[in-house]
Amino acid sequence: MLNRFKHIVEEMRGLIDVSRSAPSVISSERGESRNLFLLAVSGGVDSMCLADMWLRCFGADSCAIAHCNFNLRGEDSDGDEALVAVWAEEHGVRLHKVSFDTVQYASENGISIEMAARELRYRWFGDLCQEHGYKAVVVAHHADDNAETMVLNMVRGAGLKGLSGMKPVSPLPLSRHCEERSDLRHCEERSDVAILRPLLTFTRKQIEGHAFAWKVPYREDKTNASTEYRRNSIRHEVFPLFERMNPSYVRTLNREMTYFKDAFDIVDDWCRAQLPHVIARSEATWQSVPLAISTPALLAIPQWRYLLYYILEPYGF
């Protein structure tokens, strides 16, 4: 598992064009390192295994750790923070930590607690990368998470793109809905910061197996057992049914997502090629809108319904 993990990360490093010749050290003047990676570590089994595997493969001088305390579980949240802090100190890894009033932020912005936590953490990650020069943010999303995201997108209706799953490498999302929808056309991005997901090919069982074999310390989030959140409901109520029908359902869904992504790429290329034929701009007539659609040109295309959806969906239709 470690060799496979190392190979995946090395491929990702190539994708984001990390210079292998530059030293992986922190500048004494500004605390910057253009070759260090920022690992998002919550204290749960997934992110603690990510940190452990990264340390074993690349060493403590190749990364820093970022931990968010969302103050949603009282002493349990503080316990997570303490575990991450102790682990970082014991292994000589630089630690960044922050405390958020997630409930207040959600209330002020009229969004769910889940969305609030996403916005808060990704904006902070982006700020850290800008301030300290980290090359990319590394998160612990794995194959089960990807399968859950696909089902969530199917339920809420996210189109073909929503069935494509999370990308191994993508721009850092900042706006709400970006992470789960996996549709960056709708999102504000930090294009200068990459987000890496090197565990996407590993299942939750494999990660738990690594934690057991290497005695990785972690804390169990008690809210993971609750079905109050939609993702947990899928995990505890829907997926057991899938497992009875197909014990390898996680790998099957992840394989299907690669096919959906290929299909979407083909459709996306076709739609982009059609846009110049159906979108007209007239400053005199359409000053109040960013574009105008030529109805005759649109209806002349047999697949006009999907093309219309493709054009209008980014505007919230």
C-alpha positions as CSV (number, residue, x, y, z in Angstrom):
1,M,0.0,0.0,0.0
2,L,2.9,2.4,0.8
3,N,4.6,1.8,-2.5
4,R,1.4,2.4,-4.4
5,F,0.7,5.5,-2.4
6,K,4.2,6.8,-3.1
7,H,3.8,6.2,-6.8
8,I,0.5,8.0,-6.9
9,V,1.9,11.0,-5.1
10,E,4.9,11.1,-7.4
11,E,2.6,11.2,-10.4
12,M,0.7,14.0,-8.9
13,R,3.8,15.9,-8.2
14,G,4.6,15.7,-11.9
15,L,1.1,17.0,-12.8
16,I,1.6,20.1,-10.7
17,D,5.2,20.6,-11.9
18,V,7.0,20.5,-8.6
19,S,10.7,21.1,-9.0
20,R,12.5,18.0,-7.7
21,S,15.8,19.7,-7.6
22,A,14.8,22.5,-5.2
23,P,15.5,21.7,-1.5
24,S,12.5,20.9,0.7
25,V,13.3,23.3,3.5
26,I,11.5,26.3,5.0
27,S,13.0,29.7,4.3
28,S,14.3,31.3,7.5
29,E,13.2,34.7,6.3
30,R,9.6,34.3,5.3
31,G,8.8,30.8,6.4
32,E,8.1,29.8,2.8
33,S,8.7,26.5,1.0
34,R,7.5,26.1,-2.6
35,N,8.0,22.4,-2.4
36,L,6.3,21.6,0.8
37,F,2.8,20.1,0.8
38,L,0.0,21.1,3.2
39,L,-1.7,18.0,4.7
40,A,-5.3,18.5,5.9
41,V,-5.5,16.4,9.1
42,S,-8.6,16.2,11.2
43,G,-7.5,13.5,13.7
44,G,-9.8,10.8,12.1
45,V,-8.5,7.6,10.8
46,D,-8.4,8.7,7.1
47,S,-6.4,11.9,7.6
48,M,-4.1,10.4,10.3
49,C,-3.3,7.5,7.9
50,L,-2.6,10.1,5.1
51,A,-0.2,11.9,7.4
52,D,1.5,8.6,8.5
53,M,1.9,7.3,4.9
54,W,3.2,10.7,3.7
55,L,5.8,10.7,6.5
56,R,7.0,7.2,5.8
57,C,7.3,7.9,2.1
58,F,8.6,11.4,2.0
59,G,9.8,12.5,5.4
60,A,8.8,15.2,7.9
61,D,10.6,17.9,5.9
62,S,8.3,17.5,2.9
63,C,5.1,18.6,4.5
64,A,3.2,20.7,7.0
65,I,-0.1,19.9,8.7
66,A,-3.2,22.0,8.9
67,H,-5.9,21.3,11.5
68,C,-9.3,23.0,11.8
69,N,-11.2,23.0,15.1
70,F,-14.8,23.7,14.1
71,N,-16.0,23.7,17.7
72,L,-19.0,21.5,16.9
73,R,-18.4,18.6,19.3
74,G,-17.2,20.3,22.5
75,E,-14.5,18.4,24.3
76,D,-14.3,15.9,21.4
77,S,-13.2,18.7,19.0
78,D,-10.5,19.8,21.5
79,G,-9.4,16.2,21.8
80,D,-9.0,15.9,18.0
81,E,-6.8,19.1,18.0
82,A,-4.7,17.8,20.9
83,L,-4.1,14.4,19.1
84,V,-2.9,16.2,15.9
85,A,-0.7,18.6,17.9
86,V,1.0,15.8,19.8
87,W,1.5,13.7,16.6
88,A,3.0,16.7,14.8
89,E,5.4,17.5,17.6
90,E,6.5,13.9,18.1
91,H,7.3,13.6,14.3
92,G,8.8,17.0,13.8
93,V,6.2,18.2,11.4
94,R,5.2,21.9,11.3
95,L,1.6,22.4,12.5
96,H,-1.0,25.1,11.6
97,K,-4.2,25.2,13.5
98,V,-7.2,27.4,13.6
99,S,-10.5,27.6,15.6
100,F,-13.8,28.5,13.8
101,D,-17.2,29.5,15.1
102,T,-18.8,27.3,12.5
103,V,-22.4,27.7,13.8
104,Q,-22.3,31.4,13.7
105,Y,-20.7,31.4,10.2
106,A,-23.5,29.1,8.9
107,S,-26.2,31.3,10.4
108,E,-24.7,34.5,9.0
109,N,-24.5,33.1,5.5
110,G,-27.7,31.1,5.5
111,I,-26.0,27.7,4.7
112,S,-25.7,24.3,6.4
113,I,-23.1,23.4,9.0
114,E,-21.5,21.1,6.5
115,M,-21.2,23.8,3.8
116,A,-20.0,26.3,6.4
117,A,-17.2,24.0,7.5
118,R,-16.1,23.4,3.8
119,E,-16.0,27.1,3.0
120,L,-14.1,27.9,6.2
121,R,-11.5,25.2,5.8
122,Y,-10.8,25.7,2.1
123,R,-10.5,29.5,2.4
124,W,-8.0,29.0,5.3
125,F,-6.1,26.4,3.3
126,G,-5.8,28.8,0.4
127,D,-4.6,31.6,2.8
128,L,-2.0,29.3,4.3
129,C,-0.7,28.4,0.8
130,Q,-0.5,32.0,-0.2
131,E,1.2,33.1,3.0
132,H,3.7,30.2,3.3
133,G,4.2,29.1,-0.3
134,Y,2.9,25.6,0.0
135,K,2.6,23.9,-3.4
136,A,-0.6,22.1,-2.8
137,V,-3.2,21.0,-0.3
138,V,-3.4,17.2,0.3
139,V,-6.7,15.8,1.6
140,A,-7.7,12.3,2.6
141,H,-10.8,11.6,0.4
142,H,-10.8,7.9,-0.5
143,A,-12.8,5.6,-2.7
144,D,-15.8,5.3,-0.3
145,D,-16.0,9.1,-0.1
146,N,-16.0,9.3,-3.9
147,A,-18.8,6.7,-4.1
148,E,-20.8,8.6,-1.5
149,T,-20.4,11.8,-3.4
150,M,-21.6,10.2,-6.6
151,V,-24.8,9.0,-4.9
152,L,-25.4,12.4,-3.3
153,N,-25.1,14.0,-6.7
154,M,-27.5,11.6,-8.2
155,V,-30.1,12.3,-5.5
156,R,-29.8,16.1,-5.7
157,G,-29.4,16.1,-9.5
158,A,-26.0,17.3,-10.7
159,G,-26.0,16.1,-14.3
160,L,-23.4,13.9,-16.0
161,K,-20.6,15.9,-14.5
162,G,-21.8,15.1,-11.0
163,L,-21.5,11.4,-11.7
164,S,-17.8,11.8,-12.6
165,G,-16.6,11.8,-9.0
166,M,-13.8,13.8,-7.4
167,K,-10.6,14.5,-9.4
168,P,-7.3,13.3,-8.1
169,V,-5.9,16.8,-8.8
170,S,-8.0,19.9,-9.1
171,P,-7.9,23.6,-8.2
172,L,-8.7,24.4,-4.6
173,P,-12.4,25.1,-4.4
174,L,-13.5,28.1,-2.3
175,S,-17.3,28.5,-2.9
176,R,-20.1,26.4,-1.4
177,H,-21.1,23.2,-3.3
178,C,-17.8,22.8,-5.0
179,E,-16.4,19.8,-3.2
180,E,-19.5,17.5,-3.5
181,R,-20.7,18.7,-6.9
182,S,-17.2,18.3,-8.3
183,D,-18.2,20.9,-10.9
184,L,-15.7,23.7,-11.1
185,R,-17.7,25.7,-13.6
186,H,-19.9,26.8,-10.6
187,C,-17.1,27.6,-8.2
188,E,-14.8,30.3,-7.2
189,E,-11.3,28.8,-7.4
190,R,-7.8,29.3,-6.3
191,S,-6.2,28.3,-9.6
192,D,-2.7,28.9,-8.1
193,V,-3.3,26.2,-5.5
194,A,-3.9,22.5,-6.3
195,I,-5.8,20.1,-4.1
196,L,-4.5,16.5,-4.2
197,R,-6.4,13.4,-3.3
198,P,-3.9,10.5,-3.3
199,L,-6.2,8.1,-1.4
200,L,-9.0,8.0,-4.0
201,T,-8.0,4.6,-5.2
202,F,-8.0,3.1,-1.6
203,T,-11.1,1.9,0.2
204,R,-12.0,2.7,3.8
205,K,-11.2,-0.9,4.7
206,Q,-7.7,-0.6,3.3
207,I,-7.1,2.6,5.2
208,E,-8.3,1.1,8.4
209,G,-6.1,-1.9,7.7
210,H,-3.1,0.4,7.4
211,A,-4.0,2.1,10.7
212,F,-4.2,-1.3,12.4
213,A,-0.9,-2.6,10.9
214,W,1.1,0.5,11.7
215,K,-0.6,1.4,15.0
216,V,-1.6,4.8,13.7
217,P,-3.3,6.8,16.4
218,Y,-6.6,8.4,15.6
219,R,-9.9,9.5,17.1
220,E,-13.4,8.3,16.1
221,D,-15.8,11.1,15.3
222,K,-19.0,10.1,17.1
223,T,-21.2,12.0,14.7
224,N,-20.1,9.6,11.9
225,A,-22.5,7.1,13.4
226,S,-25.4,9.6,13.2
227,T,-27.7,9.5,10.1
228,E,-28.6,13.2,10.6
229,Y,-26.3,14.2,7.8
230,R,-27.0,13.1,4.3
231,R,-23.6,11.6,3.7
232,N,-23.8,9.5,6.9
233,S,-27.3,8.3,5.9
234,I,-26.0,7.0,2.6
235,R,-23.0,5.4,4.4
236,H,-25.1,3.6,7.1
237,E,-28.4,3.0,5.4
238,V,-27.9,2.9,1.6
239,F,-24.5,1.3,1.2
240,P,-25.2,-1.8,3.3
241,L,-27.9,-2.6,0.7
242,F,-25.4,-2.1,-2.1
243,E,-22.9,-4.4,-0.3
244,R,-25.4,-7.2,-0.1
245,M,-26.0,-6.9,-3.8
246,N,-22.3,-6.5,-4.7
247,P,-19.6,-6.8,-2.1
248,S,-17.3,-4.9,-4.4
249,Y,-19.7,-2.0,-4.9
250,V,-17.2,0.7,-3.9
251,R,-14.7,-0.4,-6.6
252,T,-17.6,-0.8,-9.1
253,L,-18.9,2.7,-8.5
254,N,-15.5,4.2,-8.8
255,R,-14.8,2.4,-12.0
256,E,-18.2,3.6,-13.4
257,M,-17.2,7.2,-12.4
258,T,-14.2,7.0,-14.7
259,Y,-16.5,6.0,-17.6
260,F,-18.9,8.9,-16.7
261,K,-15.9,11.3,-16.7
262,D,-14.8,10.1,-20.1
263,A,-18.4,10.5,-21.4
264,F,-18.7,14.0,-19.9
265,D,-15.4,15.1,-21.5
266,I,-16.7,14.0,-24.9
267,V,-20.0,15.8,-24.3
268,D,-18.3,18.9,-22.9
269,D,-16.1,19.1,-26.0
270,W,-19.1,18.8,-28.3
271,C,-21.1,21.5,-26.4
272,R,-18.2,23.9,-26.4
273,A,-17.9,23.5,-30.2
274,Q,-21.6,24.2,-30.6
275,L,-21.7,27.4,-28.5
276,P,-20.5,29.8,-31.2
277,H,-23.4,28.7,-33.4
278,V,-26.2,29.3,-30.9
279,I,-25.0,32.1,-28.7
280,A,-25.4,35.6,-30.2
281,R,-24.3,38.9,-28.6
282,S,-26.1,42.2,-29.2
283,E,-25.1,45.1,-27.1
284,A,-28.1,47.1,-28.3
285,T,-30.7,44.5,-27.5
286,W,-29.1,42.5,-24.7
287,Q,-27.4,45.0,-22.5
288,S,-28.9,43.6,-19.3
289,V,-27.8,40.0,-19.9
290,P,-24.4,38.4,-20.6
291,L,-25.5,36.4,-23.6
292,A,-28.4,35.8,-25.9
293,I,-29.3,32.4,-27.4
294,S,-30.4,32.1,-31.0
295,T,-33.6,30.0,-30.8
296,P,-33.6,29.0,-34.5
297,A,-29.9,27.9,-34.4
298,L,-30.5,26.1,-31.1
299,L,-33.6,24.1,-32.4
300,A,-31.7,23.2,-35.5
301,I,-29.5,20.9,-33.4
302,P,-31.1,17.5,-32.7
303,Q,-29.6,17.5,-29.1
304,W,-30.8,21.0,-28.4
305,R,-32.3,20.0,-25.0
306,Y,-29.0,19.0,-23.5
307,L,-27.2,21.9,-25.1
308,L,-29.7,24.3,-23.5
309,Y,-29.2,22.7,-20.2
310,Y,-25.4,23.0,-20.6
311,I,-25.7,26.7,-21.3
312,L,-28.2,27.6,-18.6
313,E,-27.1,25.3,-15.7
314,P,-24.2,27.6,-14.6
315,Y,-26.7,30.4,-14.0
316,G,-28.6,28.4,-11.4
317,F,-31.5,27.0,-13.5
